[in-house]
């Protein structure tokens, strides 16, 4: 990941690019004068996008942290960079800081010191009341070979 040139991780970047393509053909945004926009789809449905809170009524932006096509439309209308509205968990800087720590090594179990507590034993077996089962219970996916025909006297 270190040689990757970009601010956003590759998979998140791909989702952003797909949403950019959808905006060009599907969405038209209108602002109310503040940070809230109404975005109309080509199908006729309308969604409300709040850029300051980073929310959309379709909830894709809320759940994933990556702007949906409605959010892209509103962000483009404000002439802002959509990359600034991606959640911090998708940034390369965050990814690198997560994997920056080293895992500390430990000794093998042979070298560990013994504790003073008694050794843990498995629970004792107690026979359940009733007649023991002779045939196992079949799983739901196992087919029963009985086809319903009766042989013998009625």
Secondary structure as UniProt FT lines:
FT   TURN            2..3
FT   HELIX           10..26
FT   STRAND          28..31
FT   STRAND          36..40
FT   TURN            42..43
FT   STRAND          46..50
FT   TURN            51..54
FT   STRAND          55..56
FT   TURN            57..58
FT   HELIX           60..64
FT   HELIX           69..77
FT   TURN            78..79
FT   HELIX           82..85
FT   HELIX           88..90
FT   HELIX           92..98
FT   TURN            99..100
FT   TURN            109..111
FT   TURN            140..141
//
